[in-house]
Every structure is written in C-alpha cells, then in structure tokens.
C-alpha cells in the first residue's frame, strides 16, 4: 500500500536551550542569528522562578546568503552556550525523526498515530511497529510499515529486550512510542531509551497506577477520568509528565463506559505528546517538563 507521510518544514531550524537566568541571553541568541543571516520565525521564553532557570525555544530560517551550514552554526553558537552555561540543541526541522511504535493487543492509540501520520499532521518517519503479540500485524503491514513480532515470557524477557534495543539501533530510531505496550521495561532498557521513549498511561497519574485503573476509578466513584503521557524512566509510571487530559463522567457510567471514554482521551494525549516531542517543544526539567505548546 502506498502511504503519504507527513512533511516537515523546509529550510527551518529549531534551537532549544536551558541555562541559569542571566541578563543578555535573549539578546545574545538573537544577535548571533542576525549576524549569521537568520530570521527568527517564532520564539518562546520561560523563567522558572523557583530555580531561576531560563528556557528558550527559537525557530528560524535563512534570510540572506551568509548563513553557514548547520554544523558551522553549531560550532559558532557553542561559544555563546559556554558563556551562559547552556544545555542546548540545534535541529534541522526538515529532517523527520524516526519513530518506532510499540503496541500489545489494544490498537486504538496505534490506529490514531498512523492516521495522523498518513494525514500529514504528524511529521515523523514511522520506521516500524514492534509488538509482543501478532494481533496488529495485518493492519500495520497493510499500512506499508514493517512489523516486528517479539514475543516475551518471564524467562525470555532479557533476550526479547535485547532484540527490541537491537531494532532501535539498527533502524536508527529517534523516538520510541509505547502505544499501550503492556510490558514493564527493565531498568537497563529504560536507561538505554532515556529521553526518547514516551508512554501513555491510561489514568490520570499519579493516581490509579498499575492494572485496571479505570476499574479502580469506578470503585472510587470518580467524577473525572484521564490519561497521562510521560517519558519513561526507571521509576515505573513516574517519569516527567508531558501532557494530560481529562473527561467528566458520572454515576451512570459503567467500567466499560469509562474504558471507551478513556481510550479517546489516551489517543489525543499521546498524539499531542509525540507531536510536541518531534517539534522540539519539550525541555526536561528534573522530574518535570517545560512544554512550549
């Protein structure tokens, strides 16, 4: 099947940084870009008063003949970064990140991500789908995407995760998306994927962790349910939160109703988190995130 993946912005670049807040950071960045024949298209700043930490995301394009190649820009900007003690990255927005999606037996988040990708609103290159079950194979292959079946048992978990990580390396994956992948990743795999693995948790964290959160919510008579997208860390379901969504429910909703309502929330929350990550809108701030949404 022929697919039409999303396109990314051409001839645009994204600079994202954090540093201790000091006078002159914005002026230094904008001055550097102007001196290199670059024009700023979008710029967002945030100062976290509790720690006096400064965050900035800037989108720019070439505006003249004098802008050097990307590597030369990086080298030149490093002088400014050192002066302000910055942690920073500079990206070419035309290069679509390579994404590997992991799924088990629930396909709603997978279907939603592939729809957004094929519709041209998710600017990524989906290089494969990996699963511990074979249920999603026909749909994924019909979509023209490679499917990798990696079954796992308690006794084979180490070997299965080694194969999983091998796929990440072989496919040069930039981001792993756990789209209801119902396996707990080992600490070693979490560390290997640090900062580039997003999970969707089907509850409004930090409440109702573990199995059957909607049933837990039903038993507690909650009035809102939700979903949480977060980066994966070695602490189960406690990684930096990227996005959350909620939906009101009432006493008339059954556990099955909550599951169906929750699935829509999960799809939207995960899609926003993935989009913001690939658009370089997220800066991890310890156990939290700054999101220039």
SVG drawing of the C-alpha trace seen along z (x, -y; Angstrom):
<svg xmlns="http://www.w3.org/2000/svg" viewBox="-27 -42 60 61">
<polyline fill="none" stroke="black" stroke-width="0.4" points="0.0,0.0 1.3,-3.5 1.3,-5.9 1.7,-9.7 3.6,-10.5 3.7,-14.0 6.0,-16.6 8.2,-18.8 9.0,-22.4 11.8,-23.0 14.7,-25.4 13.7,-25.9 15.8,-25.3 14.9,-24.9 17.2,-26.0 16.1,-24.8 18.1,-25.6 18.1,-26.0 20.5,-27.8 20.7,-29.8 18.8,-33.0 21.1,-35.9 20.8,-39.3 21.5,-39.2 20.6,-35.6 17.9,-36.6 20.0,-39.4 23.0,-37.0 20.8,-34.4 19.0,-36.9 22.2,-38.8 24.0,-35.6 21.2,-34.6 21.1,-38.1 24.9,-38.0 24.5,-34.7 21.8,-35.9 19.0,-34.1 15.5,-35.4 13.5,-34.4 10.0,-33.0 9.0,-32.0 10.5,-32.5 9.3,-31.3 10.9,-32.0 10.2,-30.9 11.8,-31.6 11.2,-29.2 11.3,-31.4 11.8,-28.6 15.1,-27.7 15.9,-30.8 16.3,-28.6 15.7,-30.1 14.2,-28.1 14.0,-29.2 12.8,-27.7 13.5,-29.6 12.5,-28.7 14.5,-30.5 15.2,-30.3 17.9,-31.6 17.4,-35.3 20.3,-36.1 23.3,-34.5 25.5,-34.4 24.0,-31.7 26.6,-28.9 25.8,-25.2 24.2,-23.7 27.4,-22.2 29.2,-25.6 26.2,-27.2 26.5,-24.7 30.2,-25.4 29.7,-29.1 26.8,-29.0 28.9,-26.8 30.9,-29.9 27.7,-31.6 26.5,-28.5 29.6,-28.2 29.4,-31.8 25.9,-31.3 26.4,-27.7 23.6,-26.5 22.3,-23.0 21.2,-23.3 20.4,-21.5 20.0,-22.8 17.9,-20.9 17.1,-20.9 13.3,-21.0 13.2,-19.4 14.6,-16.1 11.7,-13.9 12.5,-12.0 12.5,-8.2 9.8,-6.7 9.3,-3.1 5.9,-2.3 5.4,0.5 2.0,2.0 0.4,5.1 -3.3,6.0 -5.1,2.7 -4.8,0.8 -6.6,-2.5 -3.5,-4.6 -1.6,-2.9 -4.5,-3.5 -4.7,-7.1 -1.0,-7.7 -0.9,-6.1 -4.0,-8.1 -2.3,-11.3 0.9,-10.3 -0.8,-9.4 -3.0,-12.5 0.2,-14.7 -0.3,-16.2 2.4,-14.2 5.8,-15.0 7.7,-11.7 9.1,-8.8 7.5,-5.7 10.1,-3.0 8.3,-0.1 5.9,1.3 7.1,3.8 4.8,6.0 4.8,8.9 1.7,10.2 0.8,10.7 -2.7,9.1 -1.8,5.9 0.3,7.4 -2.2,7.3 -3.2,3.6 0.4,2.5 1.6,4.3 -1.5,3.1 -0.3,-0.4 3.1,0.3 5.0,0.4 7.4,3.2 6.0,5.3 8.3,6.9 6.9,9.6 8.9,10.1 7.0,12.4 8.1,12.4 7.8,14.6 9.2,14.2 12.1,16.5 12.9,14.7 12.5,11.1 16.2,10.3 16.6,11.7 13.4,10.0 14.5,6.6 17.9,7.1 16.2,7.7 14.0,4.7 17.0,2.5 18.7,4.0 15.8,2.7 16.2,-0.7 19.9,-0.7 19.5,0.9 16.7,-1.4 18.4,-4.5 15.3,-5.3 15.0,-8.8 11.8,-8.1 10.1,-5.0 6.4,-5.4 4.7,-2.9 1.2,-3.0 -0.4,-0.7 2.6,1.6 1.6,3.7 5.1,4.7 7.2,3.1 10.6,2.2 13.6,3.3 15.8,0.6 18.5,1.3 16.2,0.7 14.7,-2.4 18.2,-3.8 19.1,-3.0 16.0,-4.9 16.3,-7.8 14.8,-11.0 13.5,-9.3 10.7,-7.0 7.1,-8.2 4.5,-6.1 0.7,-6.6 -0.7,-5.7 -4.4,-5.1 -5.1,-7.0 -4.6,-10.5 -1.2,-9.9 -0.1,-9.9 -3.5,-8.3 -4.6,-4.8 -1.3,-3.2 -0.9,0.4 -3.5,2.7 -7.1,1.8 -7.0,-1.9 -10.5,-2.5 -11.9,0.2 -10.1,-1.4 -11.5,-4.8 -15.0,-3.3 -14.8,-1.7 -13.8,-5.1 -16.7,-6.9 -14.5,-9.5 -16.1,-12.3 -13.2,-12.8 -11.0,-10.3 -7.9,-10.9 -4.7,-9.8 -1.1,-10.8 1.8,-10.8 5.2,-10.8 8.8,-10.0 9.8,-6.5 12.3,-6.3 13.5,-3.5 10.7,-4.6 7.6,-2.9 5.0,-5.4 6.8,-8.3 8.8,-9.8 8.5,-13.5 4.9,-14.2 4.4,-15.8 0.7,-16.0 -2.5,-15.0 -6.2,-15.0 -9.5,-14.6 -13.1,-13.8 -16.0,-14.2 -18.0,-11.1 -20.9,-10.4 -22.6,-7.7 -24.3,-6.3 -21.1,-5.3 -20.1,-1.6 -16.4,-0.5 -16.8,0.4 -18.1,-3.1 -15.0,-4.6 -12.7,-2.4 -14.3,-3.7 -14.2,-7.3 -10.7,-6.9 -9.5,-5.5 -10.4,-8.7 -8.5,-10.7 -5.5,-8.4 -5.3,-8.9 -5.4,-12.7 -3.0,-13.0 -0.4,-10.6 -0.7,-12.3 0.0,-15.7 3.0,-14.5 4.5,-12.8 4.0,-15.9 5.5,-18.3 8.5,-16.0 9.2,-15.8 8.7,-19.6 11.3,-20.0 8.9,-21.8 9.8,-19.9 12.6,-20.6 13.0,-18.1 13.4,-19.9 14.4,-17.2 11.2,-15.3 9.1,-17.7 8.9,-19.2 8.7,-22.7 6.4,-22.4 6.3,-25.3 2.9,-24.1"/>
</svg>
